[in-house]
Amino acid sequence: MIDLLQWLGGAFYLLNKIFLSLSEHAYNHDDRIRARQWRIVSWLVYLIGLSPWVILFILKHNWIAASVEASGAPAMLLGLVLAWRGSTNKPPSFLNYLAIICIPLGFIYSLYDFGGLNTLNQWLEIGLVLGFLVGTYQLAKERASGYLWYILMHLCCAYLMWVQDYPWLSVQQVVSLVFIVDAYQVTQKRKNIIKTDYN
């Protein structure tokens, strides 16, 4: 069961990063339809991969990561809706507010549940969940800074998975970093092209 959850969670989260990177590449080649399609698929696989991750966190008593990861679902839904509607449309306000409310509530509840921060694992979880929630919310709004938050998330998660004997998930996190960095570089290249065009 644990091996299956590792493979499912890891594979779907890795696919999310691959599809986000492909979306950024398509966008840079002015293929907005393909970019939108990749972005829709990336949010769908992200949502599918969420449940196995939450279950694995619960099994290892990573309560901070589990509760905050689960509260990231509204931000994922927001990203999916925005991608589905197209970035020129206004997002549904209820999803926007739900994502903003879940971020601090999930984090505050997790701190209350633990009675403070007492272990290295908890600090890794905090880095993981901050990167996840802020990054997911920023990417849902199509802000490139979300990729930088994802770097923090994947570094913390890779180490946490390694020390908790989930080697496949640790490797998946490192491989995902390659696609995150690639997607970020593509967005920066696009910004530089836009600046050059305006000068």
C-alpha positions as CSV (number, residue, x, y, z in Angstrom):
1,M,0.0,0.0,0.0
2,I,2.7,2.5,1.0
3,D,4.7,1.7,-2.2
4,L,1.6,2.2,-4.3
5,L,0.9,5.6,-2.6
6,Q,4.6,6.6,-3.2
7,W,4.4,5.7,-6.9
8,L,1.0,7.4,-7.4
9,G,1.8,10.6,-5.5
10,G,5.3,10.9,-6.8
11,A,4.3,10.2,-10.5
12,F,1.4,12.6,-10.5
13,Y,3.3,15.4,-8.8
14,L,6.2,14.9,-11.2
15,L,3.9,15.0,-14.2
16,N,2.5,18.3,-12.9
17,K,6.0,19.8,-13.0
18,I,6.7,18.4,-16.5
19,F,3.4,19.7,-17.8
20,L,4.0,23.2,-16.2
21,S,7.4,23.3,-17.9
22,L,5.9,22.3,-21.3
23,S,3.2,24.9,-20.8
24,E,5.8,27.6,-20.3
25,H,7.7,26.4,-23.4
26,A,4.5,26.5,-25.5
27,Y,3.7,30.0,-24.3
28,N,7.2,31.2,-25.3
29,H,6.6,29.8,-28.8
30,D,3.3,31.8,-29.0
31,D,1.3,28.6,-29.0
32,R,-1.3,29.8,-26.5
33,I,-3.7,27.0,-27.1
34,R,-1.1,24.3,-26.4
35,A,0.1,26.2,-23.4
36,R,-3.4,26.3,-22.0
37,Q,-3.9,22.6,-22.6
38,W,-0.7,21.7,-20.8
39,R,-1.6,24.0,-17.9
40,I,-5.1,22.3,-17.6
41,V,-3.6,18.9,-17.6
42,S,-0.9,20.0,-15.1
43,W,-3.5,21.1,-12.6
44,L,-5.6,17.9,-13.1
45,V,-2.7,15.6,-12.3
46,Y,-1.7,17.8,-9.4
47,L,-5.2,17.3,-7.9
48,I,-5.1,13.6,-8.5
49,G,-1.7,13.3,-6.8
50,L,-2.8,15.2,-3.7
51,S,-4.6,12.4,-1.9
52,P,-1.7,9.9,-1.9
53,W,0.6,12.6,-0.5
54,V,-1.8,13.5,2.2
55,I,-2.2,9.8,3.2
56,L,1.6,9.3,3.3
57,F,2.0,12.3,5.5
58,I,-0.6,11.1,7.9
59,L,1.0,7.6,8.0
60,K,4.3,9.2,9.1
61,H,2.6,11.6,11.5
62,N,3.6,14.6,9.5
63,W,0.5,16.5,10.7
64,I,1.7,20.0,9.6
65,A,2.4,18.8,6.0
66,A,-0.8,16.7,5.8
67,S,-3.2,19.4,7.0
68,V,-1.7,22.2,5.0
69,E,-1.2,20.1,1.9
70,A,-4.9,19.2,2.0
71,S,-5.8,22.8,2.4
72,G,-3.9,23.5,-0.8
73,A,-6.7,21.9,-2.8
74,P,-8.6,25.2,-3.3
75,A,-5.5,26.8,-4.8
76,M,-5.2,23.8,-7.1
77,L,-8.8,24.2,-8.1
78,L,-8.2,27.9,-8.7
79,G,-5.3,27.1,-11.0
80,L,-7.5,24.6,-12.9
81,V,-10.4,27.0,-13.2
82,L,-8.1,29.8,-14.4
83,A,-6.4,27.5,-16.9
84,W,-9.8,26.2,-18.1
85,R,-11.3,29.7,-18.6
86,G,-8.1,31.2,-20.0
87,S,-5.9,33.7,-18.2
88,T,-7.8,36.7,-19.6
89,N,-11.0,35.8,-17.6
90,K,-11.6,36.9,-14.0
91,P,-11.2,34.0,-11.6
92,P,-14.3,33.0,-9.6
93,S,-14.0,35.1,-6.5
94,F,-15.2,32.3,-4.1
95,L,-12.2,30.1,-5.1
96,N,-9.8,33.1,-4.7
97,Y,-11.1,33.8,-1.2
98,L,-11.2,30.1,-0.2
99,A,-7.5,29.7,-1.2
100,I,-6.5,32.8,0.7
101,I,-8.4,31.7,3.9
102,C,-7.1,28.1,3.8
103,I,-3.4,29.0,3.7
104,P,-3.2,30.7,7.2
105,L,-5.9,28.5,8.8
106,G,-4.2,25.2,7.9
107,F,-0.9,26.5,9.1
108,I,-2.2,27.9,12.4
109,Y,-4.2,24.8,13.2
110,S,-1.1,22.7,12.5
111,L,1.0,24.8,15.0
112,Y,-1.8,24.5,17.6
113,D,-2.0,20.7,17.0
114,F,1.7,20.3,17.6
115,G,2.0,22.7,20.5
116,G,4.9,24.5,18.9
117,L,7.9,23.5,16.8
118,N,10.1,20.8,18.4
119,T,11.8,18.7,15.7
120,L,13.8,19.1,12.5
121,N,11.0,17.3,10.7
122,Q,8.5,20.0,11.7
123,W,10.8,22.7,10.3
124,L,11.1,20.8,7.1
125,E,7.3,20.4,7.0
126,I,7.0,24.2,7.4
127,G,9.3,24.9,4.6
128,L,7.5,22.3,2.5
129,V,4.0,23.6,3.2
130,L,4.9,27.3,2.8
131,G,6.6,26.5,-0.6
132,F,3.6,24.4,-1.6
133,L,0.8,26.8,-0.6
134,V,2.4,30.1,-1.7
135,G,3.9,28.5,-4.8
136,T,0.6,26.9,-5.8
137,Y,-1.3,30.1,-5.2
138,Q,1.2,32.2,-7.2
139,L,1.2,29.7,-10.1
140,A,-2.6,29.6,-10.1
141,K,-2.4,33.4,-10.7
142,E,0.3,32.7,-13.4
143,R,3.1,34.5,-11.4
144,A,6.6,33.2,-12.0
145,S,7.5,33.7,-8.4
146,G,5.5,30.5,-7.6
147,Y,8.4,28.5,-9.1
148,L,10.8,29.9,-6.6
149,W,8.5,28.9,-3.8
150,Y,8.3,25.4,-5.3
151,I,12.1,25.1,-5.1
152,L,11.9,25.6,-1.4
153,M,9.1,23.1,-1.2
154,H,11.0,20.4,-3.1
155,L,14.3,20.8,-1.3
156,C,12.5,20.5,2.1
157,C,10.3,17.6,0.9
158,A,13.3,15.7,-0.7
159,Y,15.2,15.8,2.6
160,L,12.1,14.9,4.7
161,M,11.2,11.9,2.4
162,W,14.8,10.7,2.6
163,V,15.0,10.7,6.4
164,Q,11.6,9.0,6.6
165,D,12.6,6.1,4.3
166,Y,10.7,7.2,1.2
167,P,13.6,7.0,-1.3
168,W,11.4,7.1,-4.4
169,L,9.7,10.2,-3.3
170,S,13.0,11.8,-2.4
171,V,14.3,11.1,-5.9
172,Q,11.0,12.4,-7.5
173,Q,11.4,15.7,-5.6
174,V,14.9,16.2,-7.0
175,V,13.9,15.3,-10.5
176,S,11.0,17.7,-10.2
177,L,13.4,20.5,-9.4
178,V,14.9,20.2,-12.9
179,F,11.5,20.9,-14.5
180,I,10.7,23.7,-12.0
181,V,14.0,25.5,-12.7
182,D,13.4,25.0,-16.4
183,A,9.9,26.5,-16.2
184,Y,11.3,29.5,-14.2
185,Q,14.1,30.1,-16.7
186,V,11.6,30.1,-19.5
187,T,9.4,32.7,-17.8
188,Q,12.5,34.9,-17.2
189,K,13.5,34.6,-20.9
190,R,10.0,35.7,-21.8
191,K,10.3,38.7,-19.5
192,N,13.6,39.7,-21.1
193,I,12.1,39.4,-24.6
194,I,9.2,41.6,-23.6
195,K,11.5,44.2,-22.0
196,T,13.7,44.2,-25.1
197,D,10.6,44.7,-27.4
198,Y,9.5,47.7,-25.3
199,N,12.9,49.4,-25.4
